Amino acid sequence: LLSPPLVLAISGRALVLAPGTGVAADALGCGGADAAGAMVEPHPSRPGILGLRNLSGVEWQAMLPDSSAHRVPPGQAVRILPGMRIAFG
């Protein structure tokens, strides 16, 4: 069986998340059009788990489906989970 793709909804647009998918900082509302904002990366030791690395210069706030909140400083990554929300700054 195929799993449904992970999708990031931003400003009325949907972006399918797969390893290597980049998101410009302006799409996230945290930088200019030429700046990188985020990159989808596979977990280094756990196949099948994807993370979103913060390539912007601002800290994000990730709200997970269990209602816990996590800071995502620049350079760090957060695991992509269905139903999570991220405030990109």
Backbone torsions as a table, in degrees:
resi	resn	phi	psi	omega
1	LEU	NA	144.3	176.9
2	LEU	-92.9	138.8	175.5
3	SER	-85.6	146.8	175.7
4	PRO	-65.6	147.2	-179.4
5	PRO	-69.5	154.9	172.4
6	LEU	-80.1	135.1	-176.2
7	VAL	-128.2	134.5	174.9
8	LEU	-102.5	119.7	178.0
9	ALA	-97.2	119.9	-179.4
10	ILE	-135.2	123.5	174.2
11	SER	48.5	45.1	177.6
12	GLY	79.9	2.2	178.4
13	ARG	-110.3	154.6	177.4
14	ALA	-118.9	130.1	-179.9
15	LEU	-120.4	118.4	177.7
16	VAL	-72.4	129.6	-176.8
17	LEU	-97.9	121.4	177.1
18	ALA	-140.9	157.8	179.1
19	PRO	-51.8	131.4	179.4
20	GLY	92.4	-7.9	177.9
21	THR	-68.4	126.4	176.8
22	GLY	-105.7	151.8	177.9
23	VAL	-128.2	125.2	179.6
24	ALA	-68.2	147.9	-178.5
25	ALA	-60.7	-36.2	-179.2
26	ASP	-66.9	-30.2	176.6
27	ALA	-66.6	-28.8	179.1
28	LEU	-89.2	-10.2	-179.0
29	GLY	79.0	25.0	-177.4
30	CYS	-134.0	33.4	177.3
31	GLY	165.0	-176.2	-178.0
32	GLY	-82.9	171.3	-176.5
33	ALA	-63.8	-27.8	-177.3
34	ASP	-91.2	-4.1	-176.6
35	ALA	-93.9	143.8	174.4
36	ALA	-76.3	139.1	179.4
37	GLY	-109.3	-42.5	-176.6
38	ALA	-157.3	160.1	176.6
39	MET	-141.6	135.4	175.3
40	VAL	-83.8	128.7	-177.6
41	GLU	-133.9	145.5	173.5
42	PRO	-73.6	149.9	175.4
43	HIS	-62.8	138.0	-175.4
44	PRO	-64.7	-25.5	-177.5
45	SER	-129.4	1.4	-179.0
46	ARG	-126.5	93.9	-178.7
47	PRO	-56.2	143.0	177.9
48	GLY	90.3	-9.1	178.5
49	ILE	-103.2	129.2	179.8
50	LEU	-111.7	149.5	176.4
51	GLY	-128.0	159.3	176.0
52	LEU	-113.1	112.3	-177.8
53	ARG	-87.3	132.1	179.0
54	ASN	-80.0	107.1	177.9
55	LEU	-101.5	2.0	179.9
56	SER	-82.6	178.3	178.8
57	GLY	-97.7	9.3	-178.4
58	VAL	-123.8	152.6	178.8
59	GLU	-77.1	141.0	175.0
60	TRP	-100.4	163.3	172.4
61	GLN	-123.1	116.3	179.9
62	ALA	-101.3	127.8	176.2
63	MET	-107.7	113.0	-175.5
64	LEU	-83.8	162.3	-178.3
65	PRO	-57.3	-25.2	179.3
66	ASP	-84.7	10.9	178.9
67	SER	75.6	5.6	175.4
68	SER	-80.7	149.4	-179.5
69	ALA	-115.2	141.2	-179.5
70	HIS	-135.1	137.0	173.3
71	ARG	-77.1	142.8	176.0
72	VAL	-128.2	89.4	-179.7
73	PRO	-66.9	160.6	175.1
74	PRO	-52.0	136.0	179.9
75	GLY	91.0	-16.1	179.9
76	GLN	-94.2	166.9	179.4
77	ALA	-125.7	156.6	175.5
78	VAL	-126.2	140.8	178.1
79	ARG	-65.3	136.2	178.6
80	ILE	-84.7	120.9	179.6
81	LEU	-127.3	140.6	175.7
82	PRO	-58.9	135.8	177.5
83	GLY	87.9	-4.2	178.6
84	MET	-76.4	157.7	176.2
85	ARG	-127.3	145.4	178.7
86	ILE	-130.1	127.6	170.9
87	ALA	-92.3	111.7	-173.1
88	PHE	-82.7	7.1	175.6
89	GLY	115.3	NA	NA
